[in-house]
């Protein structure tokens, strides 16, 4: 009976919350408790049902007492264990009052102090800045002993202590009584006096003097808990110093870092009622000139290579220069054809893994060639095409942990590349592992490196010939692009798009067989690849490739080669024109009268007009005609979007637009005067490409057509664009399969459009103007700015007047 009654009392105490625990209960739980008490007072529920429902409500929160404070976990166990103890019997006689009890041994107090300190450190609770006075009296129910059990114990500790109380009914709980004695003894009014606390067995115990200091330290630490228990105020200076240090935070809370701008961020940016708005009519899609029909046009680019390689084998195809500007090798069309055949046969028949071919048609192959070796790159590129492999031109990795090469490695991994082609000189310069092989770069898949030099390839049998197929929608090559976030994506270009792009460029630029072109751009990508590797082979042109290393040594080298080779076309960037201005005084006897086209590949950038104008002012006296400068606009996805035509094609004169930068920040086109400092002067990038359909849509949200005086993203529908992002169907659908719609929601065409990532508008005479790029777009307080505009503004100001040191 005693055991059952003590267990029942124990369960009653477990569901009876203390005042401190009640404060930690959620509001809905406290409301339900109040409703239960109201039902009990009105007689709607029995006492047994009330206790049962109340126990269910409080049961989930009993384990949380330990996390709140140790005192909350044991305050009701004190009452339960003390009330459940039966009267003393002859079998368990009380000890003498003056006998030394095990409960008051000094080592037990020390252990209790250490346990309390450990628990306080685990909780890491902030300490109040003020100490409670020990003279303030509080109820004994709030003065609970520290729990010396492990932090992992919860309700099991309650049950174990309940069993302890019932198994030894005549032996009082030492921790409970000792805690009561220490709390009462802590009074500063009588430091040496001892006090008693009544026990259910009718005994009283006096405190031991040796435990006074430890009890004081423990009580003092516990006084700083959330319950604020009144205890002794005598604390050592070290502990007081520790408390002062803990109450002073090392850094402000995280939310205080955002206090100043928090209200601002919550406010919704209201549009300026006076901001300019587009007033023009909805634009109509612009059609380019139709692609002309050529009777002897080859069915594919490889058919053109075979034609020139067999019919004009000694015709020069590509001339490479060294760092001194001297020609080191001239590749003829006959050599390009035979060397590409050798490489194609070797890749398909001489590379094997476990008696099986290493490569099969359609596999992707990485081309790793330096910028000063266009000959080997061209042979490798066409060798892959002849073997029906997909070349993936990339940059040469500099170090094993280069951040840029990590993104390239991700592209190679997603493309499933297992083989990399390179030159012997390039391979020797790559980082090596301890085994002597090329090291595996961070983020790259494991690659087999193959050197394409002559001694490593074999001559194919006489009865072997590569398949020359008509252009199809199969992938021809993959060109990589780096986004503004730093990720690298592969843009797939089909054989049909590659052939159509060469056709459109030939028609727009008026290329003819045997012309000489000077290429200053990177021959592995963008306009350098399109003009210097693909389109040149289509028209049997001679390309003079200027390496970037030579440009850094001699910025006038490309002008010198135009003069010496009587080049008809030059493909440059505005930076090349700017650098040549800095050193043009050192060169007198040069002439640019042979040029009929000076293609500015980055003519869409707003700062290119200043370079073009300055270059014309200097070199017009040396034979350069103003109408020769032909800026163009292009992107990796849409390829060439527009280009200014050469003068002999009867096109309208070039145009300039002086626009208000304030209105441009709202996406509105407003003509301004050139005398102001807040204007942006733009040059056109010519007419759209032949066979293309171009429109301008709003850059955000649904691709609605823009108004005629509104800036938007230029979209192109043509057979000359890329077809997808390799392995990214979601992004492909958003970029390469855009359907522009009118204001009523109807599509403008049944053909999908490709987003070019160029921001611009269509001006007078159907000339295209570009004001920036989507990758450089910055939206500040609802106004759009472009990173190119910032650069253009910095280049336009006079440094001595506006730019100061330290700003």
BAMAR-863568 format. One record per residue (C-alpha): residue number from 0; z, y, x. Coordinates in steps of 0.05 Angstrom, whole numbers. Each point is the difference from the previous one (the first is absolute). Example, Ala and Ser with C-alpha at 12.3 -4.5 7.8 and 13.67 -1.06 7.14 Angstrom:
REM residues 2
SITE num     up  north   east
SITE   0    156    -90    246
SITE   1    -13     69     27
This chain:
REM residues 807
SITE num     up  north   east
SITE   0      0      0      0
SITE   1     17     48     56
SITE   2    -67    -14     33
SITE   3    -40     12    -65
SITE   4     38     63    -16
SITE   5    -11     29     69
SITE   6    -74    -16     -4
SITE   7     -5     33    -68
SITE   8     36     62     25
SITE   9    -46      0     60
SITE  10    -63      1    -45
SITE  11     31     54    -42
SITE  12     12     43     60
SITE  13    -71    -11     25
SITE  14    -30     32    -62
SITE  15     51     56     -5
SITE  16    -32     58     38
SITE  17     42     49     39
SITE  18    -12     75    -10
SITE  19    -38      5     66
SITE  20    -45    -59    -19
SITE  21    -13     30    -69
SITE  22    -29     61     35
SITE  23    -51    -44     35
SITE  24    -25    -33    -65
SITE  25    -66     23    -29
SITE  26      3     45    -61
SITE  27    -29    -52    -47
SITE  28     54    -50     21
SITE  29     55     50    -14
SITE  30    -30     15    -68
SITE  31     -1    -74    -18
SITE  32     73     -7     22
SITE  33     18     58    -45
SITE  34    -36    -33    -58
SITE  35     37    -65     12
SITE  36     67     36     -1
SITE  37    -20     35    -65
SITE  38    -19    -67    -32
SITE  39     67    -30     23
SITE  40     40     58    -29
SITE  41    -36     -4    -67
SITE  42      8    -76     -3
SITE  43    -74    -16      3
SITE  44     12    -47     59
SITE  45     56    -45     21
SITE  46     41      9     63
SITE  47    -32    -63     29
SITE  48    -70     23    -16
SITE  49     16     69     29
SITE  50     24    -29     66
SITE  51    -61    -47      4
SITE  52    -51     55    -11
SITE  53     36     48     46
SITE  54      2    -53     54
SITE  55    -76    -10     -6
SITE  56    -12     75      6
SITE  57     43      8     62
SITE  58    -19    -66     35
SITE  59    -63     28     34
SITE  60     40     57     31
SITE  61     59    -39     27
SITE  62    -37    -20     65
SITE  63    -17     74     12
SITE  64     74     18      8
SITE  65      0    -23     72
SITE  66    -60     45     15
SITE  67     35     60    -30
SITE  68     68     -6     31
SITE  69     45    -56     23
SITE  70     57     26    -43
SITE  71    -41    -11    -63
SITE  72    -11    -73     15
SITE  73     73    -20      4
SITE  74     39     47    -45
SITE  75     -2    -47    -60
SITE  76     10    -61     43
SITE  77     67     30     19
SITE  78     22      2    -72
SITE  79    -30    -68    -15
SITE  80     33    -35     59
SITE  81     67     35    -10
SITE  82      4    -10    -75
SITE  83    -24    -73      4
SITE  84     56    -21     49
SITE  85     54    -40    -38
SITE  86     75      9     12
SITE  87     31    -30     61
SITE  88     24    -71     -2
SITE  89     45    -43     42
SITE  90    -60    -27     36
SITE  91    -20     69     26
SITE  92     61     42     13
SITE  93     -7     74     19
SITE  94     12     18     72
SITE  95     56     45     23
SITE  96    -14     74     -5
SITE  97     13     11     73
SITE  98    -43    -58     25
SITE  99    -63     16     39
SITE 100    -60    -14    -45
SITE 101    -68    -24     27
SITE 102    -32     54    -43
SITE 103     26     56     44
SITE 104    -21    -26     67
SITE 105    -32     52     45
SITE 106    -62    -41     14
SITE 107    -15     -6    -74
SITE 108      2     76     -7
SITE 109    -45      8     60
SITE 110    -50    -48    -30
SITE 111      3     37    -66
SITE 112    -13     66     36
SITE 113    -59    -28     37
SITE 114    -29    -31    -63
SITE 115      6     66    -37
SITE 116    -33     38     57
SITE 117    -57    -51      2
SITE 118    -11      5    -74
SITE 119      0     75      2
SITE 120    -52     -1     56
SITE 121    -43    -48    -41
SITE 122      2     45    -60
SITE 123    -20     62     41
SITE 124     25     45    -57
SITE 125      5     75     12
SITE 126     71     24     10
SITE 127     28     58    -40
SITE 128     14     64     38
SITE 129     71      9    -28
SITE 130     59    -47      5
SITE 131     44    -16    -60
SITE 132     74     20      3
SITE 133     47    -59      6
SITE 134     48     35    -48
SITE 135    -49     -9    -57
SITE 136     23    -60    -40
SITE 137    -49    -50    -29
SITE 138      5    -64    -40
SITE 139     15    -64     36
SITE 140    -62    -30    -31
SITE 141    -44     44     44
SITE 142     37    -20     64
SITE 143    -35    -66     15
SITE 144      4    -40     64
SITE 145    -59     -8     46
SITE 146    -42    -62    -10
SITE 147     -1    -39     64
SITE 148    -50    -50    -25
SITE 149    -72      0     24
SITE 150    -50     49    -29
SITE 151    -41    -57    -29
SITE 152     56    -23    -47
SITE 153     -4     26    -72
SITE 154     27    -32    -63
SITE 155     17    -63     40
SITE 156     56     38     35
SITE 157     30     18    -68
SITE 158      1    -73    -21
SITE 159     29    -23     67
SITE 160     56     50     -3
SITE 161     14    -20    -71
SITE 162      6    -73     21
SITE 163     46     22     58
SITE 164     46     34    -49
SITE 165      4    -60    -46
SITE 166      7    -52     56
SITE 167     60     36     30
SITE 168     35     31    -59
SITE 169     64     16     38
SITE 170    -32     29     62
SITE 171    -20     74    -11
SITE 172    -67     26     26
SITE 173     14     32     69
SITE 174    -58     48     -1
SITE 175     17     29    -68
SITE 176     74     12     13
SITE 177    -11     25     69
SITE 178    -51     50    -26
SITE 179     49     26    -51
SITE 180     54      8     53
SITE 181    -47     37     48
SITE 182    -23     49    -53
SITE 183     72     17    -20
SITE 184     24      2     72
SITE 185    -55     49     19
SITE 186     37     58    -32
SITE 187     11     56     50
SITE 188     67     18    -32
SITE 189     35    -62     29
SITE 190    -37    -29     59
SITE 191     55    -48     20
SITE 192     23    -21    -69
SITE 193    -22    -64    -32
SITE 194    -19     -9    -72
SITE 195     -5    -60    -45
SITE 196    -49    -24    -51
SITE 197     17    -46    -55
SITE 198    -29    -70      1
SITE 199    -12    -47    -59
SITE 200     50    -47     31
SITE 201     54     53     -1
SITE 202      2     11     76
SITE 203     -5     64     40
SITE 204    -25      6     72
SITE 205     12     54     53
SITE 206    -55     23     47
SITE 207      2    -18     73
SITE 208      3     59     48
SITE 209    -50    -32     47
SITE 210    -54      2    -53
SITE 211      8     74    -16
SITE 212    -53     29     47
SITE 213    -54    -51    -17
SITE 214     14      9    -74
SITE 215     -4     75      8
SITE 216    -68     -4     34
SITE 217    -27    -47    -52
SITE 218     27     41    -58
SITE 219    -27     63     32
SITE 220    -70    -30      5
SITE 221      4    -26    -71
SITE 222     20     69    -24
SITE 223    -70     23     16
SITE 224    -33    -49    -47
SITE 225    -32     21    -64
SITE 226     65    -12    -39
SITE 227     42     49     40
SITE 228     64    -39      8
SITE 229     61     42     22
SITE 230     28    -25     66
SITE 231     33     24     63
SITE 232    -30     63     31
SITE 233     19    -14     71
SITE 234    -65    -20     34
SITE 235    -16     -2     73
SITE 236    -43     55     28
SITE 237    -55    -48     19
SITE 238     -7    -26    -70
SITE 239      1     71    -27
SITE 240    -55     19     50
SITE 241    -40    -60    -23
SITE 242      7     21    -72
SITE 243    -23     71     15
SITE 244    -61    -28     37
SITE 245    -19    -47    -56
SITE 246      4     53    -54
SITE 247    -48     45     39
SITE 248    -70    -31     -9
SITE 249    -46     -3     60
SITE 250    -61     23    -40
SITE 251    -11     26    -70
SITE 252    -19    -50    -55
SITE 253    -74    -15     -7
SITE 254     -8     38    -65
SITE 255     26     64     33
SITE 256    -62      2     44
SITE 257    -42     12    -62
SITE 258     45     48    -37
SITE 259    -39     63     18
SITE 260    -68    -25    -26
SITE 261     26    -48    -54
SITE 262     -7     49    -57
SITE 263    -68     21     25
SITE 264    -25    -70      1
SITE 265     23    -12    -71
SITE 266    -39     59    -25
SITE 267    -70    -18    -23
SITE 268    -51     44     35
SITE 269    -28     46    -52
SITE 270    -73     20      9
SITE 271    -13     72     17
SITE 272    -28     34    -63
SITE 273    -43     45     44
SITE 274    -31    -56     42
SITE 275    -76     -3     -1
SITE 276    -32    -54    -43
SITE 277    -70    -29      1
SITE 278    -46     35    -49
SITE 279    -67    -34     13
SITE 280    -33    -54    -41
SITE 281      6    -74     14
SITE 282    -43    -19     59
SITE 283    -57    -49     -5
SITE 284    -10    -57     51
SITE 285    -49     19     54
SITE 286    -58    -46     18
SITE 287    -26     -4     71
SITE 288    -73     -7     17
SITE 289    -28    -69    -16
SITE 290     -6    -48     58
SITE 291    -72     -1     23
SITE 292    -41    -62      2
SITE 293    -22    -20     71
SITE 294    -55    -52      4
SITE 295     20    -30     67
SITE 296     76      6    -10
SITE 297     33    -64     27
SITE 298     39    -44    -49
SITE 299     63      3     43
SITE 300     27     32     62
SITE 301     -6    -66     38
SITE 302    -73     -4    -18
SITE 303     -9     69     30
SITE 304     35    -24     64
SITE 305    -45    -60      4
SITE 306    -61     43    -11
SITE 307     15     50     55
SITE 308     27    -54     47
SITE 309    -65    -38     -2
SITE 310    -51     55    -12
SITE 311     31     55     44
SITE 312     44    -38     50
SITE 313     -4     53     54
SITE 314     16     58    -46
SITE 315     68     32     20
SITE 316     55    -11    -50
SITE 317     65     25     31
SITE 318     18     35     65
SITE 319     72     -3     25
SITE 320     30     52     47
SITE 321     57     -5     49
SITE 322     57     51      8
SITE 323    -44     41     47
SITE 324    -55      7    -52
SITE 325    -50    -46     35
SITE 326    -37    -54    -38
SITE 327     28    -69     17
SITE 328    -42    -44    -45
SITE 329    -56      7    -52
SITE 330     -3    -54    -52
SITE 331    -70    -14    -26
SITE 332    -15    -29    -68
SITE 333    -26    -64     32
SITE 334     66     -9     38
SITE 335     41     16    -62
SITE 336    -38    -54    -38
SITE 337      6    -55     52
SITE 338     72     14     20
SITE 339     22      2    -73
SITE 340    -34    -67    -11
SITE 341     37    -31     59
SITE 342     67     24    -25
SITE 343    -14    -23    -71
SITE 344    -19    -70     24
SITE 345     62     -4     45
SITE 346     48     21    -55
SITE 347    -27    -51    -48
SITE 348    -11    -60     46
SITE 349     41      6     63
SITE 350     68     20    -27
SITE 351     37    -58    -30
SITE 352     71    -22    -17
SITE 353     16    -74     -5
SITE 354    -74    -19      0
SITE 355    -14     48    -58
SITE 356    -34     67      3
SITE 357     49     56      9
SITE 358    -41     49    -42
SITE 359    -39     -8    -64
SITE 360    -46     49    -36
SITE 361     41     53    -36
SITE 362     59     -2     49
SITE 363     26     66     26
SITE 364     -2     16     74
SITE 365     36     58     35
SITE 366    -41     44     48
SITE 367     45     29     53
SITE 368    -42     46     45
SITE 369     17     64     36
SITE 370    -32     66    -18
SITE 371    -40      3     64
SITE 372    -38    -65    -10
SITE 373    -48      8    -59
SITE 374    -50    -51     27
SITE 375     46    -60     -4
SITE 376     26     22    -68
SITE 377    -70      5    -28
SITE 378    -18    -69     26
SITE 379     64    -30    -30
SITE 380    -10     36    -67
SITE 381    -71    -26    -10
SITE 382     18    -68     29
SITE 383     52     -8    -55
SITE 384    -49     22    -53
SITE 385    -52    -51     25
SITE 386     54    -55     -2
SITE 387     17     21    -71
SITE 388     70     20     23
SITE 389     36     63    -23
SITE 390     16     48     58
SITE 391     65     40     -4
SITE 392     -3     56     52
SITE 393     69     23     23
SITE 394     30     42     55
SITE 395     23    -29     66
SITE 396     76    -10     -3
SITE 397     36     39     53
SITE 398     68    -34      1
SITE 399     32    -61    -31
SITE 400     42     42    -47
SITE 401    -48     57    -17
SITE 402     16     24    -71
SITE 403    -74     11    -16
SITE 404    -20    -69     24
SITE 405     54    -31    -44
SITE 406    -38     25    -61
SITE 407    -65    -26     30
SITE 408     35    -67      8
SITE 409     18      0    -73
SITE 410    -73     12    -17
SITE 411    -22    -57     46
SITE 412     50    -46    -31
SITE 413    -21     16    -71
SITE 414    -73    -11     19
SITE 415     16    -67     30
SITE 416    -27     19     69
SITE 417      9    -55     53
SITE 418    -50     23     53
SITE 419     -6     65     38
SITE 420    -62     19     40
SITE 421      7     46     61
SITE 422    -27     13     69
SITE 423     25    -28     65
SITE 424     23     68     25
SITE 425     36     15    -65
SITE 426     35    -68     -1
SITE 427     26     11     71
SITE 428     32     65    -22
SITE 429     37    -30    -60
SITE 430     74    -17      6
SITE 431     10    -72     24
SITE 432     53    -52    -15
SITE 433     34    -41     55
SITE 434    -53    -53     -8
SITE 435    -54     50     19
SITE 436    -31      0    -70
SITE 437     -6     63    -42
SITE 438     68     15    -30
SITE 439     11     -5    -75
SITE 440      7     71    -25
SITE 441     55     17    -49
SITE 442    -23    -11    -71
SITE 443    -64    -34     21
SITE 444    -22    -71    -18
SITE 445    -11    -49     55
SITE 446    -71     12     27
SITE 447    -48    -36     45
SITE 448    -33     50     47
SITE 449    -73    -10     18
SITE 450    -37     41     53
SITE 451    -71     17    -20
SITE 452    -27     13     70
SITE 453    -64    -36     20
SITE 454     32    -58     39
SITE 455     41    -21    -60
SITE 456    -57     -7    -50
SITE 457    -55    -52      1
SITE 458    -74      4    -15
SITE 459    -18    -33    -67
SITE 460    -52    -56     -3
SITE 461    -71     19    -15
SITE 462      2    -31    -68
SITE 463     62     40    -21
SITE 464     -7     67    -35
SITE 465     51     40    -39
SITE 466     -9      6    -75
SITE 467    -30     67    -20
SITE 468     17     10    -74
SITE 469    -14     56    -48
SITE 470     57     49    -11
SITE 471     51    -26    -50
SITE 472     68     17    -27
SITE 473     34    -44     52
SITE 474     46     37     48
SITE 475    -35     27     61
SITE 476     58     32     38
SITE 477     70     28    -12
SITE 478     18     71     22
SITE 479     73     18      5
SITE 480     33     62    -27
SITE 481     70     27     12
SITE 482     34     34    -59
SITE 483     48     59      4
SITE 484     58    -49     -7
SITE 485    -23    -35     63
SITE 486    -25    -64    -33
SITE 487    -67    -29     21
SITE 488    -50    -25    -51
SITE 489    -66    -36     10
SITE 490    -60     27    -38
SITE 491    -53    -53    -12
SITE 492    -74     20      4
SITE 493    -53    -47    -27
SITE 494    -68    -14     31
SITE 495    -33     35    -58
SITE 496     44     63      6
SITE 497    -12      2     76
SITE 498    -76     -3    -11
SITE 499      2     52    -56
SITE 500     42     47     41
SITE 501    -49     -3     57
SITE 502    -56     13    -50
SITE 503     36     60    -29
SITE 504     17     30     68
SITE 505    -72     -9     24
SITE 506    -26     37    -61
SITE 507     53     55      1
SITE 508     -6     13     75
SITE 509    -75    -12      6
SITE 510      8    -51     56
SITE 511    -63    -28     32
SITE 512    -14    -56     49
SITE 513     12     14     74
SITE 514     45     61     -8
SITE 515     56     12     49
SITE 516     70     13    -27
SITE 517     62     21     39
SITE 518     64    -31    -28
SITE 519     67     30     20
SITE 520     41    -38    -53
SITE 521     36    -66      2
SITE 522    -54    -53     -8
SITE 523     47    -50    -33
SITE 524     12     36    -66
SITE 525    -22     56    -48
SITE 526    -60     43     17
SITE 527     -1    -24     72
SITE 528    -12    -71    -25
SITE 529    -48     19    -56
SITE 530    -46     45     43
SITE 531     10    -30     69
SITE 532     -2    -75    -14
SITE 533    -28    -15    -69
SITE 534    -50     53    -20
SITE 535    -27      6     71
SITE 536    -21    -73      0
SITE 537    -32      8    -68
SITE 538    -46     55     27
SITE 539     -7    -23     73
SITE 540     35     61     27
SITE 541     28     12     70
SITE 542     74     16      0
SITE 543     35     37     58
SITE 544     73    -19     -7
SITE 545     49     52     28
SITE 546     68    -33     15
SITE 547     62     38    -19
SITE 548     27     -6     72
SITE 549    -61     39     24
SITE 550     11     55    -52
SITE 551     70     11     26
SITE 552    -27      9     70
SITE 553    -63     39    -18
SITE 554     -2     29    -70
SITE 555    -71     23     11
SITE 556    -26    -70     14
SITE 557    -30    -11    -70
SITE 558    -38     67      5
SITE 559    -26    -20     68
SITE 560    -25    -66    -27
SITE 561    -34     34    -59
SITE 562    -36     44     51
SITE 563    -19    -56     49
SITE 564    -21    -52    -52
SITE 565    -31     52    -48
SITE 566     41    -30    -56
SITE 567    -21     16    -70
SITE 568     67    -15    -34
SITE 569     72      7     23
SITE 570     61    -27    -37
SITE 571     64     37     18
SITE 572     65     26    -27
SITE 573     23     72     -3
SITE 574     50    -14     57
SITE 575    -59    -18     45
SITE 576    -33     67    -16
SITE 577     65     37     12
SITE 578     11    -34     68
SITE 579    -70     16     23
SITE 580     12     74    -13
SITE 581     57      0     49
SITE 582    -43    -24     58
SITE 583    -70     25    -18
SITE 584      3     55     53
SITE 585     -4    -53     54
SITE 586    -68    -24    -25
SITE 587    -60     47     -2
SITE 588    -64    -40      0
SITE 589      5    -38    -65
SITE 590    -41      4    -64
SITE 591     14    -26    -70
SITE 592    -69     16    -27
SITE 593    -17    -74     -8
SITE 594     54    -11    -53
SITE 595    -23     -3    -72
SITE 596     68    -24    -26
SITE 597     69     12     26
SITE 598     42    -44    -47
SITE 599     72     23     -4
SITE 600     36    -63    -23
SITE 601     64     37    -20
SITE 602    -35     58    -34
SITE 603     44    -11    -61
SITE 604     61     26     38
SITE 605     13     73    -14
SITE 606      7     18     73
SITE 607    -69    -27     18
SITE 608    -35     64    -23
SITE 609     34     41     55
SITE 610    -24    -49     53
SITE 611    -70     -1    -29
SITE 612     -5     76     -2
SITE 613     28      9     70
SITE 614    -46    -54     28
SITE 615    -61     32    -33
SITE 616     18     69     27
SITE 617      3    -27     72
SITE 618    -58    -50      1
SITE 619    -49     36    -45
SITE 620    -25     34     62
SITE 621    -12    -69     31
SITE 622    -47    -25    -53
SITE 623     48    -21    -56
SITE 624    -27     18    -68
SITE 625     50     17    -56
SITE 626    -32    -48    -51
SITE 627      9    -59     49
SITE 628     76     -4    -13
SITE 629     10    -53    -54
SITE 630     72    -13    -22
SITE 631     12    -63    -40
SITE 632     56    -31    -41
SITE 633     19    -73      2
SITE 634     58    -48     -9
SITE 635     12    -72     18
SITE 636     -3    -22    -73
SITE 637    -61     40    -24
SITE 638    -33      4     69
SITE 639    -48     60      3
SITE 640     11     43    -62
SITE 641    -43     61     16
SITE 642    -38     30     59
SITE 643    -37     65     11
SITE 644    -74    -14      7
SITE 645    -41     23     60
SITE 646    -42     63    -11
SITE 647    -67    -35     -3
SITE 648     18    -36    -64
SITE 649     -5     64    -42
SITE 650     73      3    -23
SITE 651     37     64    -21
SITE 652     34     40     55
SITE 653     71    -16     19
SITE 654     55     32    -41
SITE 655     70     27     13
SITE 656     57      8    -49
SITE 657     57     50      8
SITE 658     55    -25    -45
SITE 659     70     23    -18
SITE 660     50    -47     31
SITE 661     51     18    -54
SITE 662    -47    -23    -55
SITE 663    -19    -62     40
SITE 664     74    -20      2
SITE 665     -5     -5    -76
SITE 666    -66    -38      4
SITE 667    -41     58    -24
SITE 668    -62     29     34
SITE 669     -1     76      4
SITE 670    -47     39     46
SITE 671     35     53     42
SITE 672    -18     50     54
SITE 673     -4    -20     72
SITE 674     42     59     25
SITE 675     65    -30    -27
SITE 676     45    -45     41
SITE 677     16    -45    -60
SITE 678    -70    -28     -8
SITE 679    -33    -65     22
SITE 680    -72      2     24
SITE 681    -37    -65     -9
SITE 682    -69    -25     18
SITE 683    -38    -48    -43
SITE 684    -11    -72     21
SITE 685    -70     -3    -29
SITE 686    -28    -41    -57
SITE 687     25    -67    -24
SITE 688    -32    -63     29
SITE 689    -65    -28    -28
SITE 690     11    -50    -56
SITE 691     72     22    -12
SITE 692     34     26    -63
SITE 693     58     47     15
SITE 694     54     30    -44
SITE 695     66     36     11
SITE 696     62    -26    -37
SITE 697     72     21     -4
SITE 698     40    -30     57
SITE 699     61    -20    -41
SITE 700      3    -46    -60
SITE 701    -61    -18    -42
SITE 702    -64     18     37
SITE 703    -24     55    -48
SITE 704    -60     41     21
SITE 705     19     67     29
SITE 706    -26     67    -23
SITE 707    -53     36     41
SITE 708     53     47     31
SITE 709     52    -54     12
SITE 710     15    -39     65
SITE 711      5    -75     -5
SITE 712    -14    -66     36
SITE 713    -73    -15     14
SITE 714    -22    -68    -27
SITE 715    -66    -35     18
SITE 716    -39    -54    -36
SITE 717    -50    -29     48
SITE 718    -24    -65     31
SITE 719     17     29     69
SITE 720     77      0     -5
SITE 721     51    -51     20
SITE 722     17    -55    -50
SITE 723     74    -13      7
SITE 724     64      1     40
SITE 725      3    -69     31
SITE 726     54    -42    -33
SITE 727     26     58    -44
SITE 728    -28     -9    -70
SITE 729     47     49    -33
SITE 730    -17     58     46
SITE 731    -73    -20     -3
SITE 732     -3      8    -75
SITE 733     33     68      4
SITE 734    -46     27     55
SITE 735    -66    -37     -3
SITE 736     -4    -12    -75
SITE 737     19     68    -29
SITE 738    -29     19    -68
SITE 739     -2     76     -8
SITE 740      5     23    -72
SITE 741    -16     64    -38
SITE 742     51     42    -37
SITE 743    -11    -43    -62
SITE 744     15    -64     39
SITE 745    -70    -29      4
SITE 746    -25    -26     68
SITE 747    -52     42     35
SITE 748    -39    -61     23
SITE 749     -3    -75     -6
SITE 750      3     -5     76
SITE 751     67      0     37
SITE 752     16     56     49
SITE 753     34      0     67
SITE 754     54     51     16
SITE 755    -18     36     65
SITE 756     70     30     12
SITE 757    -36     68     10
SITE 758     22     60    -40
SITE 759    -54     50    -18
SITE 760    -49     26    -51
SITE 761    -75      8    -12
SITE 762    -23     71     13
SITE 763    -65     38    -10
SITE 764    -67    -35     15
SITE 765     36    -66     -9
SITE 766     33      7     68
SITE 767     64    -38     11
SITE 768     62     35     27
SITE 769     62    -36     26
SITE 770     67     34      4
SITE 771     43    -57     26
SITE 772     20    -73     -5
SITE 773     46    -39    -45
SITE 774     37    -27     61
SITE 775     18     71     21
SITE 776     20     25    -69
SITE 777     69     31     -6
SITE 778     30     21    -67
SITE 779     54     53      6
SITE 780     31     30    -63
SITE 781    -60    -22    -41
SITE 782    -51     31     47
SITE 783    -48    -41     42
SITE 784     -8     13     74
SITE 785    -41    -38     51
SITE 786     19    -16     71
SITE 787    -69     21     22
SITE 788     14     70    -28
SITE 789     62      6     43
SITE 790    -41    -17     63
SITE 791    -55     47    -21
SITE 792     50     57    -10
SITE 793     31    -12     67
SITE 794    -68      2     33
SITE 795    -22     62    -37
SITE 796     58     47     18
SITE 797      2     40     64
SITE 798     55    -31     43
SITE 799     21     65     33
SITE 800     13     33    -67
SITE 801     27    -54    -45
SITE 802     26    -57     42
SITE 803     64     11     40
SITE 804     38    -43     49
SITE 805     52    -44    -32
SITE 806    -29      3    -70
